[in-house]
Amino acid sequence: MRHAPANWLPPMTETLLISNILLWVVVLLLCAVVVALVRQIGVLHERIGPVGALALGQGPKVGEEVPRFDLTAIDGRHVTVGGSNEHGRSTLLFFLSPTCPVCKTLLPVLKSSRRTESGWLDVMLVSDGDLDEQKTFVRDYDLAELVYIVSADLGISLRIGRLPYVVLLDEHGVIRAQGLVNSREHLESVFEAKERGVASIQQYLEQQGDKVA
C-alpha cells in the first residue's frame, strides 16, 4: 500500500491555503489604500479654510450705510433700523420666514449667540407676510424675548432674496458683514469678519494667502 508524502496536502486543503494567502494580500493592500486616503484627507483639511456666510452680491455692500427705517415690532415697540445707534451698539438683522426649515433650526443658535454677544450686539428678526401667521410663529418658537419685525420694505431695500440671511450693522448703521447662513459656523463667521475688519472670512483667507505668496 502506497503512502502519501509527509508534506502532501489534499487538493481541497491546498486550494483553501492559497485562497487565504490571496485574501490576506488583498486585505493588506486595502489597508495601505485606506492609510493613504486618510493622509490625503488630512492634507485637504489643512488646505481648505473655513467657509463663512455667503454674500450674494445683491443690495448694499459691506461698508455702505443702510437707509433709516422707523418700524414697529410685532409686540408694538418702536424700532429703528439704520442710522447711528444711541447706545453705540451693533445690530444683527436676521431675515427669516415661518415656512423656512433652516431658519427654524438656527433659532436656538441665534438665541445662544444673542446671549454670548450681549455686550455689544442687538438681534432683530425680520420677516414679512401674514401678521397672524407671524404671531403664531413667535409663540410656537418662543421668540417673544427677541425684537421681531414684520416689514417687506426692509427686505426689499436690502434686496434679500434667499433665507436665512443676516446683515450685521455697526453702531453707525454701516454694513460690516452679511451673508446666507446655514449653520452655527456661518453665523459666527459674520462676527469674526467684523472683528477682523473684512467683508467675509473668505476675503480674510484670500488676504492671508496673498501675504504668504
Sequence and secondary structure as in RCSB ss.txt:
>XXXX:A:sequence
MRHAPANWLPPMTETLLISNILLWVVVLLLCAVVVALVRQIGVLHERIGPVGALALGQGPKVGEEVPRFDLTAID
GRHVTVGGSNEHGRSTLLFFLSPTCPVCKTLLPVLKSSRRTESGWLDVMLVSDGDLDEQKTFVRDYDLAELVYIV
SADLGISLRIGRLPYVVLLDEHGVIRAQGLVNSREHLESVFEAKERGVASIQQYLEQQGDKVA
>XXXX:A:secstr
     TT   HHHHHHHHHHHHHHHHHHHHHHHHHHHHHHHHHHHHHS     B  S SS TT B   EEEEBTT
S EEEESS  TT  EEEEEE  TT HHHHHHHHHHHHHHHHTTTTEEEEEEE S HHHHHHHHHHTT TTSEEEE
 HHHHHHTT  SSSEEEEE TTSBEEEEEE  SHHHHHHHHHHHHHTSS HHHHHHHHHHHH 
